[in-house]
Amino acid sequence: MIELQLRRDDIRRQQTIVKLPTPLVDDAVRLRIELFSLTSNNVTYAAMGEGILGYWDFFPAADGWGRPPCWGFATVEASNVPALAIGARFWGYFPVGTHLDVIPTQINGHGFTDGAVHRQAKAPVYNRYFATAADASYVADREAEQTLFRPLYATGWWAADCIARGAPVPRTAILSSASSKTALSTAHQLGRLGDTIIVGLTSAKNRDYVESTGLYDSTVAYDEIGELSVEGPAVFVDYLGRRKVTSTIHRRLGATLVRSLTIGITDWTAMAKGIGDGEPLEGVTPEFFFVPDYMAGRVKEDGPALNARMVDDMRVFYPVSNALVRPVVARGIQAVEASWRQLTGGEVPPDIGLVHGW
């Protein structure tokens, strides 16, 4: 059994732990993790491992170390739960490694919830495991695309919903880290929803890529923000987490900026102490957009058909995503270690999706 662990105080430092299997406890199931992706989203989880979100808490490690989470597919390897047979396959939230033991509760034909005590305070979306045999979101010949985009597309879809329902409805949406998969998903859905002008903020090296996606009405490099001019009302959607960029946007747009949403930290080094660190911002107060809470509120308001619409849109997006990001599948722990070094070093080209298996 293999685990990737990171130093909590420096997520660039990693170690690989190899363990012998232990006896499976009563009422437990052992899942063998088969396929998962590594993206800037995983870096965000690690960068926000401490504090109120506590991503390190899902999969405990020794003091000073953390196990980075990922999304992917796993198969039941051993089971002390009669309702969950060996060979059953599930989508869900896992540690980067080969195995995860869970205590299944709320078991039905669609999946189960991990009832481990240390996970009970977490948002239910992270603790639910979906049986691929009955999962409406599952597409058998698009597993790599799902590991890359399923959680990120959902974030982007709900973010677009939040933006479009703003009061006032924004004329312009400015998305930082425009080459990131979550920003691409947001831009894709915003474009489908209506007439919002979508501006992508990106680095100079990714500018050509962002423009090539066709998802943005205009593209602006970070060093050009001081000259940015947009139609108001405007909303800033931050996937970057670089306080200097946010501060410049707020100052430059002034009263034109009516909302500022914080969603991700693709530049994890710029926010060592988490969301809200850094100099005070002018104008509107940034809102932290936490998808599970927003989604739960919207589904309660409009009913489960709204989430079903998101799922339908996501299934359509899987093949579309190939024009934006090409999945590259690699196997083994050395490939995982190399991918993590690339991600934290900002070395992964935006058109490449890192998918891993064992």
Protein Blocks (a to p, Z undefined) as FASTA:
>chain_A
ZZddddfklmkbccddddddddddehiacdddfbdcddfklmmmmmmmgcjlommlmmgc
dehiacdddddddddfbdcbfklcghiacdddddedfbdcdddehiafkbccdfbfklmm
pcfklmpccdfklpfkbcfklmmmmmmmmmmmmmmmmmmmmmmmpccddfbdcdehklbm
klmmmmmmmmmnmmcdcdddddfklmmmmmmnopafbdcdfklmmmgccddddddddfko
paklmmmmmmmnmmmlmbdcdfbdfblmlmmnoghiacddehjadddddfklmmmmmmmm
nojklmmmmmmmmmmmmmmmmmmpccdddedjklmmmmmmmmmnopacfkbccdddZZ
